[in-house]
Amino acid sequence: MTESDRQFIWLITAILYMVALGWAASHTEQWLELPRGRHKVTWQDAHVCTGDLLLFSSHPTLRTDVEKLLCGSQFTHVALIFVDAAGQPYVWECLLSGHRMSPLATVLAKAAPHQSIFWRRINRPLDGRQFEQFVRHNLAQPYSFNLWRGVVRRWCSSLYLPQAPASNARFCSQLVAETYECLGALDFTHSANLSPNLVLPGDFGSGRGFTLPWVNGYSLGGEVELLVVT
């Protein structure tokens, strides 16, 4: 290889590097900024129902910024709302401590100082009894650290990923996807490149993301920012 060949390779490498930096600067800024809801409402006035979705966007820190960049989304956590027979709202979610059901007021009060919270209403009611059965069967199951599969899919969507072994452990967006699937709102059986353990929190947002396989007329409304007033 001649000196001119080496210089040409270095020049092409530098150009590609600058293009990559420019692409990253233009795309990552939207992920690191906190989302702004077009509509806002206090959570007491939200009139939530079973099956509604909650999206959380963590306020900037080094760790959460890395999470947003890896997942390609402003959202770092997702959960579902369940309303019991007495009309009390709860949050069904998976944290590092595992699968849990907690009062909505408690979850919002704890999250509000560190996260922006958005509500998406489901357009059709879900079967509350079936939801409760799914919760009882999966309550206190462990968190899954298999989130990397979804991250790989986010950046290399054409890369084949073999099916992961069946497990009761899930990460947050996987739990939401499997809950919706159990209740007949999502159907992954005909999705060649998508399964619940490849879904990331941002896929439940109304912005850019992978299209989820909604069925039976189910869909989610736009994001409404929930205000926690103490």
PEQUI-V389756 format. One record per pair of residues at least 24 apart in sequence whose C-alpha atoms are under 6 Angstrom apart, sorted by the first residue. I is the first residue (numbers start at 0). J is the second residue. D is the distance in Angstrom with one decimal. If there is no record, write none. Layout:
BEGIN
i=(I	I)
j=(J	J)
d=(D	D)
END
This chain:
BEGIN
i=(30	30	36	36	38	39	39	39	40	40	41	41	42	48	49	49	49	50	50	51	51	51	51	51	52	52	52	52	53	53	53	53	53	54	54	55	55	56	56	57	58	58	70	72	74	74	76	77	77	93	95	97	97	97	97	98	98	98	99	99	116	116	117	117	117	117	118	118	119	119	119	119	120	120	121	121	122	140	141	142	142	142	143	143	143	148	149	149	172	172	184	184	184	185	185	185	186)
j=(72	73	223	224	223	223	224	225	225	226	225	226	225	82	80	81	82	79	80	79	80	119	120	121	78	79	118	119	77	78	79	117	118	116	117	115	116	114	115	114	113	114	150	201	200	201	200	172	200	171	142	139	140	141	142	138	139	140	138	139	224	225	222	223	224	225	222	223	219	220	221	222	219	220	218	219	218	168	168	168	169	170	168	169	170	197	197	198	199	200	213	214	217	212	213	214	212)
d=(5.1	4.5	5.6	5.1	5.1	5.5	4.6	6.0	5.4	5.8	5.5	4.4	5.4	5.9	5.4	4.3	5.2	6.0	5.6	5.9	5.3	5.9	4.7	5.1	6.0	4.8	5.8	5.0	5.6	5.1	5.9	5.6	4.8	5.8	5.0	5.8	4.7	5.3	5.1	4.3	5.6	5.3	5.7	5.1	6.0	5.5	5.7	5.9	5.5	4.7	5.4	5.6	5.5	4.3	4.6	5.4	4.8	5.3	5.8	5.9	5.9	5.6	5.7	5.3	4.3	5.6	5.6	5.1	5.9	5.3	5.8	5.1	5.6	5.2	5.9	4.6	5.8	6.0	4.9	5.2	5.2	5.5	4.8	4.4	5.0	6.0	4.1	5.9	5.5	5.2	5.8	5.6	5.8	5.5	4.6	5.6	5.7)
END
